[in-house]
Amino acid sequence: MSEIVLEAVDLKKHFHVGGGLLRQRATVQAVDGVSLQVRRGETFAIVGESGCGKSTLARLLMRLIEPTSGSVRFDGRDVAGLTGRHLAGLRRDMQFVFQDPFSSLNPRMSVGRLVGEPLETHAPEMPADERRAKVAELLRTVGLRPEHADRYPHEFSGGQRQRIGIARALASGPRLLIGDEPVSALDVSVQAQVINLLHDLRDELGLTLVIIAHDLAVIRHMSDRVAVMYLGRIVESGPAEQVFAAPRHPYTMVLLSAIPEPYYSRATRRLPLEGETPSPANPPPGCRFHTRCPFARPDCASRVPELRSAGPDQLAACHYWEEIAAEGPVASPPPPPRPAPEVAQRFALYEAALAGAQVTRRAETREIQREER
Ligand code: SF4
């Protein structure tokens, strides 16, 4: 088995909210008992609806916030115990790529300063000309030109700004990148280019990627393994191909069935997702998904399902996944509804863009090389 580079054990983050005049206090269980392992060199995706706790989990993994309980280990070190230069070393080794390339870059700083700033922090002894050369190299690495260092973020498109954000994240020489919805703010065609860039960088630089996303199309094309979150807990995990081909948890089935033909897995039945996501301040007892699950049985409201084996390297937190899987994909009574035209078009565009993005990046690289000659 590949080496484990990042591990979370029974991680919890509970926020206490309310009080004041109404004196109503509540505890939001944003992350509630998450355990996961990320292997060196893989792309590990965490997926779920907004509000499921995935972004809080990403911040816990990087120790940007402190957990209520549980532990995180990076390269065998307990990150909670790190202080001083050891904590600075963690910041260098694990970097964050933010969702919004429009607000994550300081508009008053030139691209050169933005990308060079982490070098000033982590390698203050580096001479200025060496730092400039390093910034130029980083810009080339992400498909930008060295002369872009003199410009400002507002002069770039959304995709180019995300490339600047990635160059900044790479400046400290990290071994692990965590991307919190790194492409969701971008146009579909640009999303594909940035996804391919991250993929290529992973292979070229030997990085490990953790990608947080709500869009299964993004996950499908870039991840080796996937964890599905619902209301602060992981409900299914496993190799991405396997989870897409044979989902075991009803929530994963529902998410996959929302992907229109022909882009969804034909092993998946068409299932509606009804009702609102319950509040994490007052999660349903028993299985947290029972209020929306199309297969719920009476005891699901009182018995908490544990994550258990559901196939090779696959886990699912459902009491009845065997029986549900045995019914097979054709047992679903309602005929598949036709996807809304705009949704189908979005996925068609996405597939086409993914095919074209690789060509685009190669063309960009050739253009930069030609200009440098
Ligand atoms: Fe549905 Fe019950 Fe399984 Fe929960 S345990 S996912 S409610 S069938």
Boltz pocket constraint, residues with backbone or C-beta under 6 A from the ligand:
constraints:
  - pocket:
      binder: B
      contacts: [[A, 249], [A, 250], [A, 251], [A, 287], [A, 288], [A, 289], [A, 290], [A, 291], [A, 293], [A, 294], [A, 295], [A, 296], [A, 297], [A, 300], [A, 303], [A, 305], [A, 317], [A, 318], [A, 319], [A, 320], [A, 321]]
      max_distance: 6.0
